Amino acid sequence: MTLNHKRIEEAYNLINKKIIKTPLVSNDYINNLLNSEIYFKLENLQSTGSFKLRGATHKILKSLNDISENGVVAYSSGNHAQAVAFSASQNNLSAKIIMPKTAPQIKIENTKKYGAEVILYDTYFQSREEIGNEIQKKDNRALIKPYDDEDIIAGQGTAAIEIVNDLKEQSIEPDLYLCCCGGGGLIAGTSTYLKHIYPNIRSYSVEPNEFDDTKRSLEAGKIIENKKNAKSFCDALLAPQPGNITFQINSNNLEGGLSVSDEEVTKTIILLAEQLKIVVEPGGAVAAAAVLNNKIDIKNKKIIVMISGGNIDLSLFNKL
């Protein structure tokens, strides 16, 4: 493993003018409710609506000299898709993005809006990796993976640099870090940097109940897949299993994993809208749901909670 705090700092130097420095906020009502100090990192306010822009921008900028004039290809349920499409357009690159037919309409439309060609596939009968590899070879495009790539992970880790700077400004030493987890890239990068600065911090992945592959893999000490028929409305977190690279990093960095139900996530989206005045997608709300539902002892502790994305169909948001 060559990922370390220096790689994340180098990534930040490369991308910081291309991304938004998102706020770290606290809320008196929530703090009093939980008898703790919660600091929410609002990556739902990032350009393209999620943290994914960090990794995609870093990968593309770092690889510019190696990317042919044919451009890039990526596969994603939506947030990585938008990030790659946006970053490709910023660098005058063509992008082909493979997305599930079931992806939220807002994510498909935004990916097209950023100029990418979207290829929809059936998650039950087709493999996005196979389609991606085929296009990569046939078109001679650079494949931008969603999480299992050290450059992507280093890019996602830059969110932690901003967290640390904001905490230091207020002389706050955090006890816990809870982060949404699909393939594991965001928590791998951010926990690496946070652990470097705060060696005693305890970090936990948070996943939907039926997609708790990182939690179960950490417990088993080896990669375990999700069940094929698993279901959750947290569309951003439905990776089939942890990445090989992300799992190695997370095995070293994390205390363990937590999981939450779709019902707990729904209540959390509503509370965050009412109290923080923010729109959060289901996958972006799981870490907050773990805190709000006491999945771990948080009393009198200072906790960083990642809000990873805000790309939710308005119809679903209204329904909730």
N, C-alpha and C positions, 0 to 999 in steps of 0.2 A: 504494500500500500504506500503510495507516494502522496496521498492527500494529507495536507497539514495546513496549519493556520497561514503559512506564508503563501501557499497556492491560492487560498481564499482571498488574501489581501491583494495579490497580483490580479486576480479576477476582478476585484472591486475597482482597482485602478484603471482597468481596461473598460469597464462598463458603466461606471457611476454617472457619466454624463448622458447616458442613453436610457436610464431608468429613473423612476421616482423614488426619492427617499421617503418611505412610508412611515406614518406616525406610530409611536408606542403610547397607548392611552390607558388610563385607569378610570374607574367609575365608582363613586361613593356608594351608590345603592348596592351594586354587586359586591363590593368589598365588605360592607356591613352585613349583607345577607350571608356571606360565606365566612365572615370573621377572618379574613386574610387580605393580602394585597395582590391583586391580579393586574398584570400589565399585558394588554392585548397588542400584538404586532399586526397592524392592519394591511396585510398584503392584498386584500380585496380591493384596495385603492391603488394598486400598482397599474401601470399602463397594461392594457389587454385584460385587466381584471384578475390577475393572479401572479404569484411568485414565479411562475414558469418563464416569464420574460427574462429573468436573471440568467438562468442556465442557457436558454436558447441564444440570447445575445452573446454570452461569453463564448459558447461553442462556435457560433458563426464568425464572430470577430477574430477569434484565435485561429480559425481554419481558413480565413478568406483566401490566402495564397494557394491553398490546396483544393478549393472548390472550383470545379470546372464551370464554364459558361452555361452549362446545362442546369446549374442550380442545385437545389436540395430536395430531399424527400423525408417525410416524417410520418409516424403513426401516433394517434392520440385519441382519447375520448373527448378532448375538447380544449383544455387549457394550454397544453403543450402545442396543440395544433395552432391556436391563435398566436401564441408567442413566436413560433417558428415562422408563420406567415408574415407577421408584423416585422420581425427582425430581417427576414429575407427581403421584404419590400423596401426597408430602410437602406439596404445594401444593394439594391437593384438586382436581386437574384430571383430567378423563377423558383416557385415552390409547388410541389405536389404533396397533398396531405391526405392520409388514409384515416377515415373516421368511421365509427360504427353508425349504422342506420338509426340506432336508438339514441344517439347523442342529443342533448338538448338543442332545440332549434336555434337558440341564441348563439351557441358555440359554432354551429355549422355556418350560420349567416355571417358571423363576425370573421370567421376564417376566410370566407369568400370575399368579404369586404376588404380584407387586407391584401387581396390580389392573388390568393392561392387557388390552384385547381384542387377541388375536393373530390376524393374517390370514396364512396360509401361502401361498406362491406357488412356482411351478415356475421355477427359474433358467434353464432352457433355452428355455422358450416364453413367459415373461412378463417384463416390465420392472418392477422395484420402483419406479423413479422415476415411471413412468406411473401405477401404482396409487396411489402416494403423492400425486401431483398431483391425481388424480381425487378422492380422499377429501378432500384439502385444500379443493378448490372445493365439492364436494357438501355436506360437513359444516361448512364454514366453520371448519376447524381450523388451528392454526399448525403449519407444517411445520418440524420440528427435524432439520436435515441432519446426517449423521454426521461430516463433516470439512470440507466446502468452505464454511465460514462463519467470518468473523473472530471472532465471539463464542465459537464452539466452540473455535477454535484458541487464543484467549487463555485460555480455561478450561483447556485441556490444558497450556498453558505454565506454569500455576501449579506443576506438579510440579517445575519447575526452580528456583523460589524456595526450595522446601524443600531441594533438593539443594545449592544455594549456601550456605544457612544452615548446613547440616551440615558442608560442606567448610570453611567459614570457621572454624567452631568448632574444627576440627582443624588449621587452617593448611595446608590442602592446595590446591595449584594444579593442576587437571587438564590433561592433554595431549590426551586424546581423548574423544569422546562417541559411543557406538554406540546406536542406537535402532531398535526394531521399526517397520516402516512398511507400512501398507496404503494408505489414501487420503492419508496424509502429514500429518494434523492434529497428532498428538502431537509428531513431530519438528520440524514447522514452529514450533509454539509454544515448545517447550523449547529448541530451538537458538537461537531469537531471544533468549531471556533469557540463556542461557549465554554467547552471543557478546557480549552487552552487558557482562557482568561479566568474562569472560575472552576478550578480543579475539583471542588466539592459539590458542584451542581449535580442534581439527579435528573436525568432526562428520560422521558417516556414517550413511546409512539402511541398514537390513538387511531383506532380504525373502526369501521362499522362491524357490528357483531359477526355477521356471516363472512366478512372479508378480513378476518383478524390473522392473516397469514404471518405477518411480522411477529405478532405476539406469540403465536404458537411455535414459530421457528426459533425465536429467542429461547423459549422454554425447552425446546427439544435439542437445541444446539446444532440444528441443521435446517436447510430450507424445506418448508412444507407448503404445498399448494393449497389453494382454496378449492372447495367443492365446485364442480362444474355447474350445478343448479343453484348456487348461492344467489341471493337477491338483496339489493339495497338501493335506495334512491340517491345514495351518495356517489353519483356517476363518476366523479373525479378520482375515486379511490378504489376502483375495481380491478386493479392489477391481478393477474392470475397467481403470482407468487412474488416474494422479494427478489430484487436483482442480486446477482452474484457479488458485484462490487459493493452495492449498498448494504447487503447483509453482513459482509465482513466488517465494514465500518461500524454499523449499528450494533453488532455483537460486542465490539470493544467499548462503545460509548454509552449504551443504554442500560438503565436499571431493569427495564422490562417493558411490556406493552399493556395497553388498556383498550377496552372496546365499549361501544355505546350502541343503543338501539336507534332505529329510524325515528321512533316516537320521541326519544330524548333529544335527538337532533332537531326535530320540528319545533319543540318547545324552546330550544336554544336560539334558533333563527328568529323566532318571535321576540324573545327577550332582548337579543342583540339589536333588533330593529327598534324596539321601544326605548331601550336604555342608552345605546351608543349611537342610535340614528344611522345605522349602516345596513346595507343589503349584503347578506352572506349566503353563498350557495351551500347545499347540504354537506359536501365534502370539506368545505372550508370551516364548518362549524363543529366538527367532531371533537377537537381538542377542548373547545369551550364547553361542549356538552359533558365531557368527562369531569371537568372542574365543577360545573353547576350541579352535577348529579353525584358528587362525592365518591368518585371511583377510586380515589386515593386520599390519604389524610393530608388536608391542606390548611388546617387550622393554624392561625398565627404565622403562616409562611408567606414568602414573597415568590410569586409564581409568574413565569412568562408563558403566555398562551398564544400560539400561532393561529391567526385567522388567515387561511391560505388563499381564499378566492371568493369572488362575488358574482360569478357568471351563472345566474339562475334565470330560467324562463319566467317572465313577468306573470304569466298565467299560474304557474306553480306557486310563486311568491304570494300572489293574491289569494290563492286557495288556502295556503297555510295560514 
